[in-house]
Amino acid sequence: MSSRSAAEEQEHVAEPSDVERSGSMARAGLAVALATLVGLIVFVQRPAGDTGAPAGPSAAGSTATEDPASDSRPSGPTTPPFTGEVPVASDAEFCAEFRTVDEVQRQYARGKVDRATVRRAARALVATGVPAELSLPARSGYYILIGGLYDFVGLGLDPAAVGAPDAFIASGGEAFETYLTQACRL
């Protein structure tokens, strides 16, 4: 009986504690909640009849300028293709700006700020840059998230602006959530 008891003790020791497990579950839940919040803002808050698709083939190459007074969605990208280098941000800088965007989105959802405030926060996050440690799949997931927010505020975003590949990487969302959990404690 003592050999079975020792095996059970070893098994118990190898498992993470309930506190560690609940902490990582809470962080993972927060990351999923952030992604869900962005999704809700992007897709639920669209004007009726807006499918998010460009109006026509010529709209895809448009480089129309943004009208800060207008809150209407453009029919195509409003920023020219990215041609520069992606700024490198520290984890602390990136995480601080990401938290700011998250808070601004929450305030927008409550009706406390306007879309222009969300636009400024999204631009500030992209201008901060991307941490060098952010893997290519995580950059892909980040682009999907911030690209959706850019779309929501009437802007276009080139994947290269955040160091993301042109083609979506299937594990990108999960990789970015892992980064947020580990580096930003979200």
N, C-alpha and C positions, 0 to 999 in steps of 0.2 A: 504494500500500500504506500510505503514511503517513496518508491520510485515514481509512482503515478503522481503523487503530490509534488515531487520535485519538478516533474515535467510540466505540470500545471503552473507552478510558480515561474518557470522559465518562460512559458508562453505568456503569462501575464506581464512579466517584466519586458518582453519584446514589444508589446503593444503600446501605442502612445497613450498617455493619460487622458482621462475624460476632459480635463481642462484644455490640454493641447488640441484635442480633436474638436472640441466645441469652439475654440478660438479660430482654428483654420476653417471650420465650417462657417463661422460668422463672417470671416473675410471673404470666402468664396461667395457666400450669399450676398454680401454687399457689392461685389464685383458684378454679379448677375443682375442685381437690382439696378446698378448704374447703367448697364447695357440695356435693360428693359426700359428704364426711364428715357434714355435717348431714343429708343425705338418708338415709345409712345409719343414723345414730343414730335418726332419726325413724321410718323404715319397718322396719328390721330388728329393732330392739329392742322393738317393740310386743309385748304379750302375745299368745299364740296366740288366734285368733278375734277379735281386735280389728280392726275395719275402720276405725276413726276416725270413723265416722258417728254422729251423735246418736242416742240411744235412741228418741226419738219427737218428734213435732212440738212438744210442750210443753218439751222440753229445750233447744230453740234459744233460748228467752227466759230461761233460768235464770240467776240471779246467785248461785249457791251460793258459799259462802266456802270457801277452801282450808284443808284440814287439814294442817298442816306435818308431822304424824307419818305421814300416809297417803301412799303412793306409787302409789295406784291412780289411773287416769285418770277424770276426770269425764265425764258424758255430754253436757255442753254447756259454753258459755263460763263461766268462773269470775270474770270481771271485768266490771263494768258498762260500758256504752258510753262511749267517751272523749268528754268534753265540754269539755276545757280546751285550752290552746295547747301545741303541741309545743315543748319546750325546744330552743334552738339551741346546738349544740355546735361547738367548733372541730374541724378535721380531726384535730389531735393528740389531743384528748380522745376523740373517737369511735374513732379507730384504736386507741388504747390499750385501750379497753374491748372493742373487737372482738377484739383479740389475746387478751385475758383470756378471753373466751368460747371462742375457738378452743382455747386451752390447756386450759381446764376440760373441754371436750368430749373432747379427746384423753385426758385423765386418766380421764374416765368410761368411755371405750371400753376402757381398760386395766384397769378395775375399781378404780382408786385413789381415786375420789370417788363420792359418792352423787348421786342425782337432785336432792336438795335443794340441793346445791352448784351444780349446773347451773342450777337454777331461780333461785337468787340472782344468778348471773352474768348470766343472760338479763335479769332485771329491772333490774340495774344498767346494762346496755347501753341498754335502752329509756329508763331514767330520765336517762341522760346527754344524750339528745336527738339531734337530727339536724343535720348541718352544713347551713348555708343554701345552699351550693353544690350539694348533692345534688339532681339533677334529678328531676322527677316520675317518669319511667320508672325511674330508679335507686332511688327510694323504693319503687316498686312491687316491684322485685326484692328490695330489703332486707326489705320486709314479708313476702314469700313465705319468705325464709330465716328471719327471726326469728319469724314466725308459726308456722312448722313446729317450731321449737325450743320455743316457748311451748306448742304442742299436745303435744309430747313430754313436757314436764314437768307437764302437767295444768292448764295455764292457757289462757285465751282472750285474744286480742289484737285490738283494733279497729284497722283500717287507719289511721284518723285519728290514732291514738296515735303513729305514726311519720311522719305527714304523707303517707301513701300514699292513692291514690284507692281507692274501693270496688271498681272493676273492674280486674282485672289488665291490665297493659300488656305486650304480647307481647315487646317488646325489654327488659323490665325486668331480667331476669337478667343479660343482657349489659351493660346500662348500669351495674348495680351492680358487676359484676366489673371493669369499666373504672375505676370510681371507686376500688375497692380497690387496683387496680394503680397508678393514678396518685397517689392521695393517701396511701394507707397502705403503699405499696411491698410489697404482698402478691402 
